[in-house]
Amino acid sequence: MSGPIDHRDPPDEDPAAHRGPVVDIGAATVLDLVDRETAARPDAWAVREQGRPPVSYAELDRLADTVAAHLAGEFGIGHGDTVLIAARAGVDFTAVVLGTLRAGAAYLPVDMTYPRERIEQILGSSSARLTVLDEGVPGPAAERPDTATTTLTRLLAEYPDPPPPRPRLGPGDAAYVIFSSGSTGAPKGIVQTHRCLANLAAWQADGSGLGRGRRVLQCAPLTFDVSVQEIFYTLASGGCLYVPDPEVRRDPRDLIAFIIDEQVEVVDFPQSLIDILMSLPTTLAHAPALRHVISAGETVRVTPALEELLTSRPEITLHNHYGPAENHMVTSHSMSVERGNLEPRPPVGSLVWNTYIRILDEDQVPVPDGEVGEVYIGGVGVARGYTDPELTRTVFVADPFRPGARLYRTRDRGVWRADGTLQLLGRIDDLIKIRGNAVEPREPESRLTGLPGVKDAAVFGVARADGGTDLHAALTGDPPPPQELRRALLAALPDYMVPVRWWVTDELPYSANGKLDRRALPGPGARQLAVVPHQSNVSR
């Protein structure tokens, strides 16, 4: 099934929007793009997982059909359902994802190291009908009476009947669900469409400069939307996914060795991981096949080490990608010595295909180019919304200049530069980025204020000298020791949402209008308790 995407772009005469090229990608879903590559290169490698033989496009196609047959025949999974997958990256995960989409459902990746309580929250919010577990990896198994459970092995076992006919999917059908930190104290689920995913994969293959048939590293956590990009750009462009062991991914030295040995051409890392990799004796400069370094999720900085990489290896291009999970990627800025556009704090760039941006003031009035306002995103990438309809209504708003179209309100401050690229200038709200992950302070704060001895809590980010950000917490009352605070939070939250520095103060700072003054934290007279490092330097 193929056809143009209904992206409801603003007309050419719309002066209030900047927009990307309008391109008919000739596909309604990302499955159309993957099917074309499978037909064109059935024997080419699709996935090379460390420790396993490589799998071809034809083999991956058969595995995906087997999964789809199990899902439909055994579990009644079909159009509009959601399948939660708690597994590690690799051949099996990729096959189950493709099989889920072929059955007409959306896939929801979940990290098995998440606390049981968080997985239960995600299960309840997503209304997933099936949970797929990787029996080879330990993790909490949250259960609900209305959710069936199976394993990767069972779904990949031979099925006696042929795969059922694929449901007729449209561009607006759900393709995947990603959960992120929520401002209400609970995680929020973002329901993204085939329209977005197909456009993203097509643009990366043919409009981004990355090219086709690349060796692409799959390193991003599967719960991070960058993983979606890694998988589907690769499979929609005839490339091969190179998947390191989890232990290799967690060790920067081993990760560099993997990139070198496997002749990886494309990597996607947050700035904090790039900085770590460039500080080692063997760096990305020693990877002879490397051609493209993508960075997203954190503010990109062209550090002296990164500039030296691009100068010594002029064939390498650095790509700065911007896009919240509620839209996925919306702008890109490519930098290289040949382009002559290296700068310490680069912009996030120009719009990708079939997307547009409005920069509006607090009254939703467009601001002139060169003036600062809030970034609103429109076009094919805008998600269906959150799993919580009430939350959806607060940030997915009607486009005041385009009847019937919607905008995603990012809460990012931005300005159009004279060269037509977008520069971001921080946040309007309190969102913090930790190793590429979005952290809403109210989520850990709500956990802290429920602990014995904690009267009040405020979580805030503090910039490090290397450009990264650490999470701090200021507490009032008589809180327990930091180790106990951390242990309590890790029972409910991922590691990146747990502060590494703790402060005790008599009272939190408030502004004259009675609002918490986060810029004044930890507050006058605060004393530091301890530093408790995060568990992983590489995970995002």
N, C-alpha and C positions, 0 to 999 in steps of 0.2 A: 504494500500500500504506500503510495507516495502522493505528494501534492504540496502546494505552497503552504506556508505557515501564516495563519491569521495573526499578525502582530500588532495591528491597529496603530501603525506609526503615525505620528503627527504629519500633516501635510507640509510640503516644502515652504509654504508661506507662513508657517507658524514661527513667529520670531522669538517665542519664549523658550524654545527647546534647542539643544544641541543633539544631533542624532548621528548614529553610525550609518554605514552604507546599507541600503535596502537590497537584500539578496534573497532570491527564492532558492532555498537549498534543495528543493525537489524531494523532500522526505517529510513524512508526518511524524515519525518516531525514530529514535536512535536505532531501533532494531532494523529498520530499512537500511541504514548506513552499514551496520555490521554485516547484514546479509549480503550486501554487494561485495564487500571485501572477502567474505567466505567463498562466494562464487568465483571471484577473480583470482584468488590465491589459496586454494584449499590446502595445499601442502606446506605453506609458509608457517613459521612458528607464530603462535598467538600468545602463549604464556610460557615463560621459562622460570620455574620455581626452583630455588636452590635446593639441591638434594633429590630432585625428581627429573625424569626425562622431560624434554620440552614437549608441549602439546601443540598440535597444528590447528589451523582454523577449522578444518573438517572434523577433527577429533573433538574440539571444543563445541562445535555445532551439535554433534551427536550427544555429547554429555548434557548440553542444555535442553535438547529435546527429551532426553530421559527424565531430567528433573521436572520439566513441564508436565510430562505424562503422570509422574507420581503425584505432583501437586494437585492436578485436576482429578485424577482417578481415585486416589486414596483419601485426599483431604478436602475435595470439593473447592479448591482455590480457583478463583476466576476473576473476572473483570471487577475492578473496584476494591479488591481485598488488599490487605497489607500483610507481608511476611517478614517477621523479625529474624535476622540472621546474626548469630553470635559465633563468629568464627574468625580465624586468622586469614590474612591475604594469601592468595595462591590460586592454583588451578581449580580446586574444589569450590572455593568461594566464588570465583569468577563464573564458573558453570552454573552455580545455584542462582546467582544474580540474573544471568541471562535467562535461565529457565523460569524464574519468577516473572520476569517481564513478558516472556512468551505466553505464560499462563494468563496474562492480563492484569497481574497484581503489581503493587509497588513494593520495593524492598526497603527494609529499615535495618541498617547496620548498628550493632550494639557491641561495645567493648566488654568482654567477659571479665575484665578486672574491675569493672564498676561495682560499687556496693549493691547488695541485693535490693535494698530499699529503692535505689535509683532505677534499677532495671524494672522493678514493679511499677514505679511511677510511669516509666516510659511505656510499659505494656498497657497500663490502664488508659493513658492518654491517647495512644495510637490506635486502640481497638484492633491490634494485630490478631489475625485468626490462627496463625501458626508461628511457632518458634522453632528455628533450626539451630541445633547445637553442634559444635565441633567436639566430638567425644575425646579427641586427643589433647584437648587443652582444658585444664581445670578452670572452673569459674562458678559463681553463684548461679543456681538455676531457679529463677523466679517462676512461679506458676500461677495461672488463673484458671478457674473452671471453664471459662469460655474460650480458652486458647489451647489448641492441640500442640504437641511437641514431637519433633522427630530429629534425625541426625543427618549430617552430610552423607555418611556412608549409605544410609537407607535411600536417600534421594538419588544417589548416583548408581545404585545397583540396577541391574537390568530389569526392565518393566515388560511384562508379557504383551501388552497392547501397544500399538503405535501411538505416537503423540497425537493428542486431539487437535482439531483445527484451531488455529490461533484466533482468539477474540479480535474483533475489529477495534483497534485502538485509534483514538484521535489525538491530536496535538495537546489538547487540554487534559488528557487523562494523567493520573499520577504515575510517576516513574520511580521516585524514591522519597523517603522521609528521613530527615536529619534532625536530631535533637541538639539543642544548644542551651546555654545558661539562660534562665528566665528571670525577669524582674519581679515576678510574683512570689519568688521563693521556691519555685518548682521548675524543672526543665520544660522548654517549649519545643514542640515538634513542628518542623517546617515541611510542608507538602509541596514538592517540586514536580514540574510537569515534563512530559515528553517534548513539548514545544521548546522549553528551555534547554533540555539536554541535547536534543538533536541540533539545535542552532549552535550551541557551544562546541560540540564535537566537530560539526562541519566547518565552523570558523577556525578552529584550531588546526584542522587538517589543511585548509586551503586559503585562509586569510591571515593567519598569525605570523607566518614566516617560519614556523617549526618544520613544515614539510611532512611528507608521508613516508611510511615504511621505517620509522625510527625505532631505535632501541630505547625504551622508556623505563626509567626506574619507578617501581611502585613502592613508595616509602611512607606516604602520609597515613596516619591512622584512618581506619575505615570509617570511623564516625565523623571524620572531618571531610567537608565537601570537596577538598582538593583530591581526595581519593577517587571520587566520581569522575573528575576531570582526567586523572591519570588513566583510569580503566577505559573510558569510552572514547577519549581522543585516540588512544592507541588502537583499539579494535575497529574504530571507524575510519582509520587511515592506513590499515594494512601493516601496522607496526607490531612489535612484540613487547609484552610486559615482562620486565625482569624483577623478580620478587626475591629479596634476600630473606634469610631466616630471621625470626624475631630477635634473636640474640645479636645477630650482625647489625640489624637496624639500630639497636640500642647502643652499640659501641662505635663512636665516630671513626676510629682507626680501621676497624673491620669494614665499616660502610665504605670508606674511601677505597680500600682494597677491592671490594666487590665491584665498585664502579669501574675501576681500572681493569680488573680481570675480565669482566663481562662486556667490556667496550661499550658501556652505556653512553648514549648520545644526548638524552634529555633528562634533567633532574628538576624537581620542584621542592624547594626548601624554604622555610621561614628564615628571616634575617638572622635570628639567634642561632640557628643551626649552621648557616653559612659562616658566621663568625667563628664558630667552634671548628669547623672543618678547615677554614683558612688559617687557623692558628697551629695546626699540626705540622710535624716534619714533612709528611707527605700530604699534599693538598689537592684540590680540584685541578690545579695547574698540571699535575702529573697524570691526569686522565686523558690519554691521547685522542680518544674518540669523542670526548665531550664537545658538544656544539651549542647547547642551549641550557641556561640556568634560569629557571622561573622562580619568582618569589612572591608570596602572597600571605595575607593573614597578619602581618606586622609591617610597620613602617620600614620601607626599603632605604638603606643608606649605602652609598658607594664609598666604602671605607678605603683607606690606603691599601689594605690587602686585596680587596676586591678590584680596585683600580689596577693594581699590579697584575692580577690575573688577566684582566681584559686587555692590558697593554702587551703582556708577554704572549698571550694567546688571542690574537686579533680575530681569529675565526669563531670565537665564542661570543654569543649575544646574551645579554642579561635582560629579562623581561619582568617588568613590575606589573602585577595583576591586581586589580581592585574589584571587589564585588562581595557584598554580604551574602550569607547563605540564603536569605530571602529572595535573592535574585541570581545568585551565582555570579559569574564574572560579567562586568559591564564595561570596563576600560582596560587598556593594556598600553604599556610604554616600553618599547624595545630600545636598548642602549648598546653601543659598541664603539670601539675606537674608530672604526671605519665611518660610522655615522657622525662622529665628533660631538656627541651629545651627553657625555658623562658629566654629572654634577652631583655633589654630595647628597643633596636632598631632592631626588628626582620627582617629577609629577607622576600621577598614576595613569596619565596618558589620554588616549583617544578612544572613542566608543567602538565596540565590536559590532558585528552585523546586527541589524534589526532591533537595535536598542536606542533609547534616548534618555536624556537627563534634563531635568529642570532644576535650576537653583533659585529657590524662593525665600522670601523673608518670612517673618513670624505670622504675617497675615496671608501667606500663600500668594504673594505678589512677586512676579519675576524681578530679580535684581539684574542690573546691567552687567555685561561681561567686565571682569576686573574688580567687581565688588563681591564681598563675602556673603554667603547665604547658606541655607540648608539644602543638601543634595536629595532630590527626589528622582527615583528611577522608574522608567516606563519601558514598554516593549515586550519582546517575547520571553525575557528572563524572569518576569515577575511571577512569583510563586502563586499557587492557588490560595495559600494562606497558612495559618497555623492549624494544628489539630484542635485548638480552642477557638471557636467562632468569635467569642467576645474579644479575645486578644487580637484576632485578625482585623476586626473593625477599627482598632485603634491605630494601626500603622499601614494597612493596605487601604488607601483612600482613593476616592474618585479623582480623576484628572480634571481640574477645573477648566482646562482649555481644550479638552478632547472628550466629548460625550461618549459614554460607554467604555472608556478606557480607565485603567487603574494605575496608580503610582505606589511605589513602596517608599515610605518615609524613612530615610536611613538614620537620621539624627547625626550624620556627619556634616561638618562645616567644610565648605569648599569654595573655590573661586576658579573661573576660567582665565587662564593665562593668555598673554598676547599671542602665543604660538598656537592657540586652540586646544591646549591640553589642560586637563583638570588637575588642580593642586588641592590636596586635602589639608585642613588646618585644625584637626582635632575633632572632639565630640561636643555635642550640645548636652548630652546626658552623661551618666556616670559610668558607662561601659568601659571595661578595662580589657586589654588584650595581653594574655600571658602565653608565651610560646605559640602564638597563632590562634589560640582559643579565646573565644569571647567569654568574659566573666561579668555577669550582672552582680554588683556588690550585695544587693539585697538577698541573694540566695545564700551565700555563706553567713551573712549577718543574721538572717532568720534562724539559722541553726545555732549560732553562738549565743543569741539571747535566750535560747531555751535550755542552756546548760546551767548547772548549779553555780552560784556565785557570780554569774555574769549579769550585771544590771542592764547595760547597754553596750552596743558594739557598732563599729564603723570600719568597713573594709575599704582599702584604697591602694592605688598603684604608685610605686616610686621608681623613677628611672634610675638605672644603673649607669656607671661610667661607660660601659661598652655599648650603650644604646638599648639594652633590653629593659624589661620591667619586672619588678618583684612585687608580690602581693603582701601587704602589711595589714594588721588589724589593731585598732585601738579599742580598749575595753575599759569599762567602769565597773566598780564593785570589787569583789574579792575573787578573781577568777582562779581556776586550777592552773597547775604548771603547764607550760607550752606543750610538752609531750602528751599530756592528757587532752588538751584542747585539740591538738592535731589528730589524735586517735579518734576522738569523738566525731570530728568532721569527716575523716576518711571512711567512717562507717556509712556515710550517706552521700558523699561528694567525691568526684574525681580528684586526683592529686593536684592538678593545676589550679583548682579552685580553693585550695587550702593555703592560708598565709604562711610565709616563711619567717616573718618578723612580727613580734608581738609587743604591744605597748599597753601600759596601764596608766590611766589618767583619772583625775578627780571628776572631770566632766568633759564631754565632747564639745567642740567649738560650734557655736551657732551664729548665724548672721542676724542682722537687726530685724529681719522679717520672720525669724523663727525657724529657718531652714538650716539643716546641717551644712556647715562650711567645710566641704571636703578638702579644699585647698589649704586649710589651716591645720589639717590633721598631721600628727596625732594629738595636737593640742598643747597648750602651755603646761609646763611642769610634767609632761609625760615621761615615764621611765621605761626603758626597753627591758624586756624579759629575756629573750633568747632568739637565736637564729636557728631555724630548723629547715635544712635544705630539702628541695623537691627530690623525688625518688629517681627521676630520669632527666638527663641532660638533653636527650634527643627527641623524646616524644613530644608531640605538640599539644 
